[in-house]
Amino acid sequence: MKNTITNILHRSAVLLAVAILFTATLSITVPAHEIDQTSRVIWPDLIPIPVGFEAEGIELGRDQDFFVGTLSFSGNLTNAGAIYKGNLITGEGQILVAPTGKNLSGLSYDARTDYLYAATGFSGGFSGPRWEQGIKVYTGTSGRLLGEIIFGDELVINDVLVTDTAVYCTDSISTTLYKIPLENDGKVFSSTVEKIEMTGFEMVEGFNANGLVGDFDGKELLIINIGTGVLYLVNTESGAASPVNIQGDEQLFQNGDGLYMDGRTLYIMRNFAQTIAVVELSDDLTQGTFVKNIVSDDFAIPTTIIGFGDYIYAINTHFLELTAEGADPTLVQSEVVKVHK
């Protein structure tokens, strides 16, 4: 980071030292791998996250590492803001960032800089205290907080995507797309936040803009409206948002949450529907064809997804268990679920 945000870093120095110490004391190992008859390591189908961590966002790091963020669906903020770092091969991991008591939602990782961007959305869950929202920037290796960029309040900053030249964030209760410009080497050079108004993006009551993906140049992004199920192609220069013309048995994807794109194959995690819709897109992203749904008996209201090799990895929230009457959220365990593409 440059001098424009070093004042944030200095003010946070003492808190960071405490957080790092706390992280070290909380570090745990979650063994989950198996060995087959030829002594090959088998990548686990289920990777447990520490009990009581109400997981929401998942992101791929370097090699086979992954990150999981935590918020509070239940209203219990004890573990909110923590980030767990694990390995897809071994299933082992540890707490990278200690709980802060403030929710995190979407995550995005930039291997150029080792920066992990975490959206500080969903103030207080669905009730409780509120705070200003924006982006926190951590190092993916040590979990050290590098800085925080505030967008404002009365927002629901949901997903985040780092591209070649900028970091983008969706606000689920407005048509505003937030943009943080980056230097050529991927570093943040200013705490200035640009607002892109998405013209043509139709809103409904409740949550709207959610997951986003795109090519690394960031010129066009795909954004799902979780309420209507419409998939939009957004021009980040003009803000123009146009529905993608989907053909096939399914054309709308209500409850569309996290997105993952591999080439021109798009995977849409539909949380309460507990399915991953697969859509083959045209080269210019303006059209698509629904191919199939991926389902799993292990899904428990998954929200966001990543891809590695022939598999998709989804983070289970166990939302219904967390919000059931009399539930004890400190006893509920989330996990990463592996499904074949």
N, C-alpha and C positions, 0 to 999 in steps of 0.2 A: 504494500500500500504506500502511497505517497503522502506528502505532508498534509494533504487536505483532510485526511482522517486520522492522523497520528494523535490528535488530541483525544479522540475516542479511545484509542489504544492505551494511552497513558492513564486516563481516568480509570480504565478497567484493570490495570496491572495487578492491583492487590487482589481484586476479586478473581482474576485468572489464576493467581498462585494458589488460592484456596480451592478453586475448582479443580485444578490439576492434582492437588494433593488428595482431594476427595475422590477424584476419579481413580487414582492409584489404589486407594483403600477399598473401593467398591469393585475393582476388576475381578471378573470371574471367568471361568472357562466352562463352556457348555459342550462336552464331547458328544458327537452325534454320528461319527463315520463308522462304516462297516468295512470289513475286508472279505473279498470273495475267495473262492478256492484257489485262484491263481495269484493271491496276495496283491491284487490291484486294489487301490483305494476306490471305493464306490461313493460317488457324490450323494449325500443323503437326500431323501425325498422330503423330509421335514427337518427344519433347523429351528430349535427353540430359542426364543428371546427371553431374557430374565423375567421371572414372575413379577407381575405388578406393573410392567412397562406397557402402557397402552399405545402400541405401535400404530403408525399411520403411513409414513413415507418410507420408500426403499429406493436405494440408488446403488449402481455398480461403481466400484472404485478401481484401483489399479489391479491388474492381473485378475485373480478370482475373489478379491475382497468386495464386501458390500457394506452399506451403511443403512441403519434403520433409525428413524426419528420417532419421538414420542410426544403425544399430546394427552388431553384428558377428555375422553368421551363421557366419563362417569361424573366429572366435576371434582374428582380428587386430583389435585395438582402436585402431589408429592414427587412423582417421577417425571413430570412434564418437562420438556426441554432437553432430556437426555438423548444422546446419540450412541447407538450400539454399533460396533464394527465387528463383522464376522467374516468367515471364509467359506465359500461355496463348496470347496473340496472336502475339508475336514469337518465342517459344521461347528468349529470352535470359534470363540470370539471373546470380546471383553468390552466394557463400557469405555467409550472414547471420550465422551463429554458427560460430565456429571449433571444431574437434574438441576434446572434453574427455577422451576416453578412456573415457567411460561411456555406455552405450547409451541411446538414446531409442526409444520405440515410437510409440504413438498421439499425434496432435496435434489441438488444437482451438483455433479463433481466435474472439475476441470483438471485433467491429467497434466496439462501444460504447467500449471502453477501449484498443483496439489491443494487447490482451494475447494472446500466443500461449502456450498451455498445452502442455507437452510431458511425457509420461509417461516416467519414468526406470526403465523395466522391463527385464526380461531381464538380470539381473546377469551380466556376463561372457559373454554369449551362452549357449551350452549347456555350457560348461566355462570354467574360469579364475577370476579374482578375483570377489569378490562385494562389493556395496555396498548401503547402505540405499536404499530406493526410495520414490518419491512423485511429486511434480509440480514441474517448473521453470517459472517464469513469465518470459517474455521480452517485449520490445516488438516488434511485428511490423514496425515501420518501421526501427529501428536495430539490432535484435538484442541490445539491452542486457538483461542479466540483472537482473530486479527482485527475485527471491527464490526460495527453494526450500522446499517444504513436504514433510516426511518422513512417510511412513506407517509404515515399519518395514522389517524384513528378512524373509527366507524368504517372499517374495511374488513374483508375476509380474504386476506392474502392466502392463496391456496397452493398452486403449483409453481415451480420455478424451473427454468431451463437456461443453461449457459450455452452460448454459441461462440463463434469465432470473434465477434466484435461487441457482444453485449450479453447481459443477463436479463431475461424476461420473466415476469410474474403475472399470474392471473388474479383478479379480484372477483370472487364469486357473487358479489352483490352489486356489480356495476359493469359497464362495458369498457372500462379502462384497463389497458394493458400497460404495466409498468416496465420501464427499460433503464438499465444501468449500463452506460457505455464502458467498454474495456479498451485498454491499450493493445497494441499489436501482439504483445507477448502474453495477453490474457489477464494482465493485472488491472485492478480497478484504479483509475487515475483521478476520480472525482466522486464525491458523495452526492452529486447532483443526480436527481432522478427525473427522467423524462416520462411524460404521460402520452400514450397513444390511444385515441378514442376509436373504438372499433365500430365503424358505421356499417349497418346491415346485420349486426349481431342482435338477434331478438331475445328479449328478456321475458321471464315469467316470474311469478312470486316464488320466493325461496332462493336456493342456490342456482347459479347459472354457470359462468365460465369456470372450468375446472382444469383437467389435464391438458398439457400442451407438449408437442414434439415438433421437430423440423429438421431440415438439413443444417449442417454446421455453419453455413453462411448466414443463417438467421433471416434471410430475406422474406421467407414465407413460413408461417407456422400453422400447424393444425391444432385446433382447440375444440374440445367437446363441451357442449352445454349439458350438464348433468340433469337438468330439469326437463328439457325438451327432447334430448337424445340426438339433436342435430350436430353433425360434425362440420366445422367451419374451416375454410382456408383463409388466413389473415395475412394481408400484405403489411409488413411492419413499417414500410415507408409511408404509405398513405393511410393505413388503418382500415382499409376496405376489407370487410368480412363477407365471404360468399359461402353458402352451403355447398358442401361437396355432393355431387350427384352420385348417390349410391344405388346400384342395381342389385337385384337378387332377392332372396326370401326375407331378409331383414334390411331395413333402410334407416331406422332410427334406433338409437342406443341409449335409452333412458337409464339413469343410474351410471352413466359413463363417467368413470373416475380417472385413474391413471392410464396413460398411453405409452406405448413402446413401438418404435418403428424400426424395422430391419430392412434396409433397402427401400422398396416400395410396398412392403407388407406391414400393415398396421394392426396392432393388437390393442383392443379396447377393453379394459377391466371394468365390468359392470358390477358394482359392489353388492347391492342387495339382490340383484339377479343371480349373483354368484356364477357368472360365466365370463369368459374372455372371447369377445367377438373378433374374428379374423377378417380383415378386408384387404383385398389386393387393389392398390391405387395405380392410377395412370402416372406417367412420368412427370406430368405437370401438376399432379396432386388435385386436379379439379374434379376427377371422377374416380369411382371405385366400385368394386364388386364384392358383395358379401360372400365369404367362402364357407365358414363354419363357426360353430361355438366350441370352445374348449371348456370342459367341466371337470370337476374333481370332487370326490366325497370328502376331501380334506379341507375344502374351502369353508371358511367361517367369517363371512362378510369381509372379503379381501378388498383392498382399496387401490394400491399402486403396484406396478410391476416393473421388472427389468428383464432383459434377455441375455443369455449366454449360451453359445453353441446351439444345440438343438432344443433348448429348454427355455421356458418362461418361469420366472420366480415371482410369486405374489406374496405380499405381507398380509396375514390374517389380522383382523382387529378384534374378533369376538365381541362385536358391538352389542349384540343382543344379550350376551352374558353380563357385560359391563353395566348395562343400563336396566337390567331386570330389577324388579322390586326386591329390596333386601340383599342385593348383590354386594360382595366384598371385592372391589377391584384389585386389592392387593394380592388376591389369590388367583387371579386370572392370568393365564400365560398365552402370549401370542407366539406365532411361529411363521417361518418362511416356508412356503409350499412350492415344490418343483413339479411342473407339468410339462409334458412333451408338446412341442409346437405342432 
